[in-house]
Amino acid sequence: MTKLEVKGVSFLYGKGTPFEKLALDNVSVSFEKGKITGLIGHTGSGKSTLVSLLNGLYKPEEGEVLLDGVNIWQKPSEISKIRFRVGLVMQYPEYQLFDETVRRDIEFGPRNQGLSDEEINERVNEAIRFTGITEDLLEKSPFELSGGQKRRVAIAGILAMRPEVLVLDEPAAGLDPRGRREILGGLSDYVKESGVTLILVSHSMEDMAYYCDNVVVMSDSKVYKAGTVDEIFSSATELEAIGLDVPVISKIASRLKACGIELEGKLYTVGGVRDAIINYLGGNAK
């Protein structure tokens, strides 16, 4: 079931100036309710512009952005309500922290929604559970925290508003592998428990392969390809042809194929390749 849809959207930067640039060219794509959709593409492909359109941060030159089938710009004076329903976390959101304590920063959005103290407290507790923030950090200044902790606080502030759609632009950028697993794993659990629609922008093909249900590939301001994780990563050579990387484990599978070892299965995750090798060896591998 489609939750959010972009139909025939085009967007220009610097319209009418010598610096005019087409960022999106007649883009149409849909995002399924309760699913994690990855958004990938090389720098300048249109990814960040697209996500900025999804909650009304930008308005398209042409086309529509539909939330539950309704154009989000149908009532321009109420676009702020859309931003509560479609939560957007831009890259390096820790630079947006500003309040005196971690708790108050996470509470900021829910308080602007006019919720009671009891409901706000419930949402804060829920948000820190999924982002891995411990209670002892709640009364600290966010500026005393590590970079990874700040990132968690910023994401928790969006989760606390309980958006119907959560859009994350490189939420694990710059983090070590453990930090990536903790943040993305927590968000994956949040989707499963809440049924929220999650749109994840990342340059990490491993993250896309492991956490996403569907993937949208952007190239040259257009949607190059969209489909399930299986459909997208089974065409690794196509991705490489437009300048994108593929999961390292897929490259290993390709090298094995070049050596005459033909594997079958999901050859874009470690688990998938492991199972394929075991199957190739007749199930006798130790």
WODASUL-V747969 format. One record per pair of residues at least 6 apart in sequence whose ideal C-beta (glycine too) atoms are under 8 Angstrom apart, sorted by the first residue. I is the first residue (numbers start at 0). J is the second residue. Records with the same first field share a line. If there is no record, write none. Layout:
# WODASUL-V747969
I->J, J
This chain:
# WODASUL-V747969
0->31, 32
1->29, 30, 31, 32, 68
2->30, 31, 32, 33, 66, 67, 163, 164, 196
3->29, 30, 53, 64, 65, 66, 85, 164, 196, 198
4->27, 28, 29, 30, 64, 65, 68
5->26, 27, 28, 29, 49, 52, 53, 62, 63, 64, 65
6->27, 62, 63, 64, 65
7->25, 26, 27, 61, 62, 63
8->23, 25, 26, 27, 49, 52, 59, 61, 62, 63, 64
9->21, 23, 24, 25, 26, 59, 60, 61, 62
10->21, 22, 23, 48, 52, 57, 59, 60
11->19, 20, 21, 22, 60
12->18, 19, 20, 22, 48
13->19, 20
14->60
21->220
22->45, 48, 220
23->45, 48, 49, 52, 59, 220, 221
24->45, 219, 220, 221
25->61, 62, 221
26->45, 49, 62, 220, 221, 222
27->62, 222
28->215, 222, 225
30->36, 164, 196, 198, 213
31->196, 212, 213
32->194, 196
33->190, 194, 195, 196
34->190, 196, 197, 212, 213
35->187, 190, 197, 198, 199, 210, 211, 212, 213
36->196, 197, 198, 199, 211, 212, 213, 214, 215
37->199, 200, 201, 206, 207, 210, 211, 213, 214, 215, 228
38->46, 49, 50, 198, 199, 200, 201, 214, 215, 217
39->46, 200, 201, 202, 204, 207, 214, 215, 216, 217, 243
40->46, 216, 217, 218, 223, 243
41->218, 241, 242, 243
44->217, 218, 219, 220
45->217, 219, 220, 221
46->168, 200, 217
47->90, 168, 200
48->57
49->217
50->87, 166, 168, 198, 200
51->57, 87
52->58, 59, 64
53->64, 85, 87, 164, 166, 198
54->71, 81, 82, 84, 85, 86, 87, 164, 166
55->64, 71, 72, 78, 81, 82, 85
56->82, 87
58->72
63->70, 72
64->70, 71, 72
65->71
66->81, 84, 85, 163, 164
71->78, 81, 85
72->78
83->108, 112, 160, 162
84->162, 163, 164
85->162, 163, 164, 166
86->157, 158, 160, 162, 164, 165, 166
87->157, 166, 168
88->153, 154, 157, 165, 166, 167, 168, 170
89->95, 168
90->168, 169, 172
91->150, 169, 172, 173
92->150, 153, 154, 170
93->141, 146, 149, 150, 152, 153
95->153
96->104, 141, 142, 149, 152, 153
97->104
98->104, 107, 141
99->140
100->137, 138, 139, 140, 141
101->132, 136, 137, 138, 139, 140, 141, 144, 152
102->123, 137, 138
104->141, 152, 153, 156
105->123, 126, 127, 137, 152, 155, 156, 159
106->119, 123, 159
107->156
108->156, 157, 159, 160
109->118, 119, 122, 123, 159, 160
110->119
112->160
114->122
119->159
122->158, 159, 160, 161
123->137, 155, 159
125->158, 159
126->132, 155, 156, 158, 159
127->133, 134, 137, 155
129->155, 158, 185, 186, 188, 189
130->151, 152, 154, 155, 158, 182, 185
131->151, 181, 182, 185
132->148, 151, 152, 155
136->144, 148, 152
141->149, 152
144->152
146->173, 174
147->174, 175, 178, 182
150->170, 171, 174, 178, 182
151->182
154->167, 170, 182, 186
157->165
158->165, 189
161->193, 195
162->195
163->195, 196
164->195, 196, 197, 198
165->186, 195, 196, 197, 198
166->197, 198, 200
167->186, 197, 198, 199, 200
168->200
169->200, 201, 202
170->182, 183, 186, 199, 201
171->178, 179, 182, 183, 201, 203, 206
172->202
174->182
179->203, 206
183->199, 206, 209, 210
184->210
186->197, 199, 210
187->210
189->195, 197
190->196, 197
199->206, 207, 210, 211
201->207
202->244
204->232, 238, 243, 244, 245, 246, 249, 267
205->246, 247, 248, 268
207->214, 228, 232
208->228, 232, 246, 267, 268
209->268
211->228
212->227, 228
213->225, 226, 227, 228
214->225, 226, 227, 228, 231, 232
215->222, 224, 225
216->222, 223, 224, 225, 231, 238, 241, 243
217->223
218->241, 242
223->241
224->231, 234, 237
225->231
228->267
229->265
231->238
232->238, 245, 246, 249, 265, 266, 267
233->266, 267
235->245, 249, 253, 267
238->244, 245
239->245
245->267
246->267, 268
248->266, 267, 268, 269, 271, 272
249->266, 267
251->272
252->262, 266, 272, 275
255->262
256->262
260->279
261->279
262->272, 275, 276, 278, 279
263->275, 278, 279
264->271, 272, 274, 275, 278
265->271, 272, 274, 275
266->272, 275
276->284
277->284
